[in-house]
Amino acid sequence: MITALKQLHQPGLIQAACLLRNKEVEASTFEASERNYQTIARQAFSYIFHNASRVGANHNESHLEIGHMRLSGFLMKQGWILVCLSPKHSNIQLVREVVKCSQQELASAVQSA
């Protein structure tokens, strides 16, 4: 899983990523200095996607700006959540494209977990 997450890294675009399942971090490339963002992401995106599904919404993407950084959460199959950490002024569309291009490898990584 770490290999798949590291392939998401793009200088100036995505600097860290993690995979969440059942409100827990299963794999992460967040540095120790970035762990506060990972904690916020774990709590926030678990809450957001859980409540979106409770009301029947099909939302599968959410973004949070925290200080000078942005957290992007993507709901994957079987309840997995991918979180990407980016600079606040990065292009969200480019983040989406990187995630989209990595979907197959990420899906394989979570299936083997």
C-alpha positions in Angstrom: 0.0 0.0 0.0 2.8 2.4 0.8 4.2 2.0 -2.7 0.8 2.9 -4.2 0.6 6.0 -1.9 4.1 7.1 -2.8 3.2 7.1 -6.5 0.6 9.8 -5.8 3.4 12.2 -4.6 3.9 15.1 -7.0 6.2 18.0 -6.1 4.1 21.1 -5.4 0.8 19.1 -5.7 0.5 16.1 -3.4 3.1 15.8 -0.7 1.5 13.0 1.5 -1.3 10.5 1.3 -2.9 7.9 3.5 -5.6 5.2 3.3 -8.3 5.0 6.0 -10.6 2.1 6.7 -13.1 1.9 9.6 -11.9 5.3 10.9 -8.3 4.0 11.2 -5.2 4.8 9.2 -4.1 1.6 7.4 -1.2 3.1 5.5 0.4 6.5 5.4 3.2 8.5 3.8 2.6 11.5 6.2 5.8 12.7 7.8 5.9 13.1 11.6 5.6 16.9 11.2 2.4 16.4 9.2 0.6 13.9 11.5 -1.7 16.6 12.9 -3.2 16.9 9.4 -3.6 13.1 9.2 -5.4 13.1 12.5 -7.8 15.9 11.3 -8.3 14.1 8.0 -9.1 10.7 9.8 -11.7 12.3 12.0 -13.2 14.7 9.4 -13.5 12.5 6.4 -14.8 9.5 8.3 -17.5 11.8 9.7 -18.3 13.4 6.3 -18.6 10.3 4.3 -20.4 8.3 7.0 -23.1 11.0 7.3 -23.3 11.6 3.5 -24.2 7.9 3.1 -26.7 8.0 6.0 -28.7 10.6 4.1 -28.4 8.8 0.8 -26.0 11.2 -0.8 -23.5 9.9 -3.4 -20.7 12.3 -2.5 -17.3 10.7 -3.0 -15.0 13.7 -2.6 -14.4 16.4 -0.1 -11.8 19.1 0.5 -10.7 20.9 3.7 -8.4 23.9 4.0 -6.4 23.8 7.2 -3.9 26.7 7.6 -1.7 26.8 4.5 -2.6 23.2 3.5 -5.5 21.4 1.8 -6.7 17.9 2.7 -8.6 16.1 -0.1 -10.6 13.0 0.7 -11.8 10.5 -1.8 -14.3 7.7 -1.0 -13.2 4.5 -2.6 -14.9 1.1 -2.9 -15.6 -1.0 0.2 -15.5 2.0 2.5 -11.8 2.9 2.0 -10.9 6.6 2.1 -7.9 8.1 0.3 -6.6 11.3 1.8 -4.1 13.6 0.0 -2.2 16.5 1.6 -1.5 19.4 -0.8 -0.5 23.1 -0.5 -3.6 25.3 -0.1 -3.2 26.9 -3.5 -2.6 23.7 -5.5 -4.9 22.9 -8.4 -7.7 20.6 -7.1 -8.4 19.4 -10.7 -4.8 18.2 -11.0 -5.1 16.4 -7.6 -8.2 14.7 -9.0 -6.4 13.6 -12.2 -3.5 12.1 -10.2 -5.9 10.2 -8.0 -7.9 9.1 -11.1 -4.8 7.8 -12.8 -3.9 5.9 -9.7 -7.3 4.3 -9.1 -6.4 0.8 -10.4 -3.2 0.5 -8.4 -4.9 1.8 -5.3 -7.8 -0.6 -5.7 -5.3 -3.5 -6.0 -3.5 -2.3 -2.9 -6.6 -2.2 -0.8 -7.9 -5.6 -2.0 -4.7 -7.3 -0.9 -4.9 -5.7 2.5 
